[in-house]
Amino acid sequence: MIYPELPPGKAEAAVRSRMIANVNGLDMHVLEAGFETAGRPCVLLLHGFPELAFSWRKVMPALAASGFHVVAPDQRGYGRSTGWDDRYDGDLASFHMLNLVKDVVALVGALDRDHVAAIAGHDFGSPVAAWCALLHPEIFRSAALLSAPFGGPKRPPAPDAPRTGSLADALAALVPPRKHYQWYYSTRAADEDMRFCKQGIHAFLRGYYHCKSADWQANKPRALTSWAAIELARMPKYYIMDLEKNMAETVEELVPDADRLSCAWLTDEELRVYADEFSRTSFQGGLQWYRNATDAKAAMQLQTYAGRRIEVPCCFIAGARDWGSYQSPGALQSMAESACARFQGAHFIEGAGHWVQQEQPAAVNELLLRFLARELVPGN
């Protein structure tokens, strides 16, 4: 095993670690459960930022015990997967959403399958799962999206619509001046700001995971009415940052005693897996995803699919205290009303923030298994 035994002290479902070669140019590291018996329906689990396949450690055994073959990859730019360009000035296009979808399609083929029963994605893994289901419903037969709703492909902006720069300017004009975290994550400085921060990467990640969880009492999310700067600024500073602060400084301000925190849902041993991996690989691979998300030319490629929707069964799961459900104003409503033809409902789990499958795994497992049992026909 590359990672510690999963789950610690339990043997009800084995989880193994292995490398799969030639996955759209990657040698992809995956965690895998339910692999002992051939012919099981397959479920793919996609992590977000700053996470790893390891983020699904509390979900995989439960799904495997219910009869599924469960596969969670370290996606492009993360963990033990190799073959991706780690340079800021390197091959940014390889991290475009359409190529991330190709990675997952290639993984399905490498598993010697022509389809999977379901794909689930958390955080930035959610839009990857959504685009997989939208573009390839013949491969991805259902989709569960966690913590980041999918509002559908965006239409090209009207000629008189405000441009990205105007939002940045409007945030900077607030008192005190602010900036959007995704645009900060797109800067050259972001990786080293976090990797070499003064509190150390372990304490930084402890604070980052804490302030986006239900443990941070200031998380009281609500729907936002618009993309106006003053409305976005209602979100916590880990989303709408002080203009002159980086993310490590922001987290230190919000959680000044991070190195002294104890956490039942993320032990120090578990946290060390993340800290060690990002120390080794850097955050840059994951940050390349944000650079594509904030790039106007990259966005134009996705606008080609405006008007299309996810045609397979789809559900949304999030923590009740997660601002991620609302950070893109209108996305959750659009997901329910137009982006998903067979939307099966939104579920908000009490006692969970953004890291819902780690904070409240039993509730997530119950919802996923109920979704899979209801939506999948025998033989998938």
Beta strands, then each sheet from edge to edge (+ up, - down):
strand 1: 15-23
strand 2: 26-33
strand 3: 42-46
strand 4: 69-73
strand 5: 118-122
strand 6: 143-146
strand 7: 178-180
strand 8: 240-242
strand 9: 310-319
strand 10: 340-349
sheet 1: 1+ 2- 4+ 3+ 5+ 6+ 9+ 10+
sheet 2: 7+ 8-
end
